[in-house]
Amino acid sequence: MARTRRQSKTLNESDQRIIGITEVDPQFDLGNGVSLAGLKDKNSEVQTTLNQYNQLVVQLDGVTTLLKKLEGELRGLNSRTLAGVRSRYGADSSEYEKAGGVRTSEKKKPVRRAPQG
């Protein structure tokens, strides 16, 4: 399942504010960095960073898909390898146990319950 791309409500509000302030006063400046130019610069910086973030999410989705595929292939190979060890050495051998299998003699036997009545 793909991750959702991020959007910014703050960026959308800033876009609208820039449009409105541009109509009121294209030279808007209150000093101390509070100006239309400063707002546009920060808005652009946030937009660029948001785009980078969303591109990384897309890349991460691709890597996640590849990783899941490779894990499935490895799971199958592990299963076939264990089956091969069982076939060659037997299900009750120490080699089978060393390879990760449970020896037949060590498996818990099912206990039958007495009928209740």
Secondary structure as a PSIPRED ss2 file (coil, helix, strand):
# PSIPRED VFORMAT (PSIPRED V4.0)

   1 M C   1.000  0.000  0.000
   2 A C   1.000  0.000  0.000
   3 R C   1.000  0.000  0.000
   4 T C   1.000  0.000  0.000
   5 R C   1.000  0.000  0.000
   6 R C   1.000  0.000  0.000
   7 Q C   1.000  0.000  0.000
   8 S C   1.000  0.000  0.000
   9 K H   0.000  1.000  0.000
  10 T H   0.000  1.000  0.000
  11 L H   0.000  1.000  0.000
  12 N H   0.000  1.000  0.000
  13 E H   0.000  1.000  0.000
  14 S H   0.000  1.000  0.000
  15 D H   0.000  1.000  0.000
  16 Q H   0.000  1.000  0.000
  17 R H   0.000  1.000  0.000
  18 I H   0.000  1.000  0.000
  19 I H   0.000  1.000  0.000
  20 G H   0.000  1.000  0.000
  21 I H   0.000  1.000  0.000
  22 T H   0.000  1.000  0.000
  23 E H   0.000  1.000  0.000
  24 V H   0.000  1.000  0.000
  25 D C   1.000  0.000  0.000
  26 P C   1.000  0.000  0.000
  27 Q C   1.000  0.000  0.000
  28 F C   1.000  0.000  0.000
  29 D E   0.000  0.000  1.000
  30 L E   0.000  0.000  1.000
  31 G E   0.000  0.000  1.000
  32 N C   1.000  0.000  0.000
  33 G C   1.000  0.000  0.000
  34 V E   0.000  0.000  1.000
  35 S E   0.000  0.000  1.000
  36 L H   0.000  1.000  0.000
  37 A H   0.000  1.000  0.000
  38 G H   0.000  1.000  0.000
  39 L H   0.000  1.000  0.000
  40 K H   0.000  1.000  0.000
  41 D H   0.000  1.000  0.000
  42 K H   0.000  1.000  0.000
  43 N H   0.000  1.000  0.000
  44 S H   0.000  1.000  0.000
  45 E H   0.000  1.000  0.000
  46 V H   0.000  1.000  0.000
  47 Q H   0.000  1.000  0.000
  48 T H   0.000  1.000  0.000
  49 T H   0.000  1.000  0.000
  50 L H   0.000  1.000  0.000
  51 N H   0.000  1.000  0.000
  52 Q H   0.000  1.000  0.000
  53 Y H   0.000  1.000  0.000
  54 N H   0.000  1.000  0.000
  55 Q H   0.000  1.000  0.000
  56 L H   0.000  1.000  0.000
  57 V H   0.000  1.000  0.000
  58 V H   0.000  1.000  0.000
  59 Q H   0.000  1.000  0.000
  60 L H   0.000  1.000  0.000
  61 D H   0.000  1.000  0.000
  62 G H   0.000  1.000  0.000
  63 V H   0.000  1.000  0.000
  64 T H   0.000  1.000  0.000
  65 T H   0.000  1.000  0.000
  66 L H   0.000  1.000  0.000
  67 L H   0.000  1.000  0.000
  68 K H   0.000  1.000  0.000
  69 K H   0.000  1.000  0.000
  70 L H   0.000  1.000  0.000
  71 E H   0.000  1.000  0.000
  72 G H   0.000  1.000  0.000
  73 E H   0.000  1.000  0.000
  74 L H   0.000  1.000  0.000
  75 R H   0.000  1.000  0.000
  76 G H   0.000  1.000  0.000
  77 L H   0.000  1.000  0.000
  78 N H   0.000  1.000  0.000
  79 S H   0.000  1.000  0.000
  80 R H   0.000  1.000  0.000
  81 T H   0.000  1.000  0.000
  82 L H   0.000  1.000  0.000
  83 A H   0.000  1.000  0.000
  84 G H   0.000  1.000  0.000
  85 V H   0.000  1.000  0.000
  86 R H   0.000  1.000  0.000
  87 S H   0.000  1.000  0.000
  88 R H   0.000  1.000  0.000
  89 Y H   0.000  1.000  0.000
  90 G C   1.000  0.000  0.000
  91 A C   1.000  0.000  0.000
  92 D C   1.000  0.000  0.000
  93 S C   1.000  0.000  0.000
  94 S H   0.000  1.000  0.000
  95 E H   0.000  1.000  0.000
  96 Y H   0.000  1.000  0.000
  97 E H   0.000  1.000  0.000
  98 K H   0.000  1.000  0.000
  99 A C   1.000  0.000  0.000
 100 G C   1.000  0.000  0.000
 101 G C   1.000  0.000  0.000
 102 V C   1.000  0.000  0.000
 103 R C   1.000  0.000  0.000
 104 T H   0.000  1.000  0.000
 105 S H   0.000  1.000  0.000
 106 E H   0.000  1.000  0.000
 107 K C   1.000  0.000  0.000
 108 K C   1.000  0.000  0.000
 109 K C   1.000  0.000  0.000
 110 P C   1.000  0.000  0.000
 111 V C   1.000  0.000  0.000
 112 R C   1.000  0.000  0.000
 113 R C   1.000  0.000  0.000
 114 A C   1.000  0.000  0.000
 115 P C   1.000  0.000  0.000
 116 Q C   1.000  0.000  0.000
 117 G C   1.000  0.000  0.000
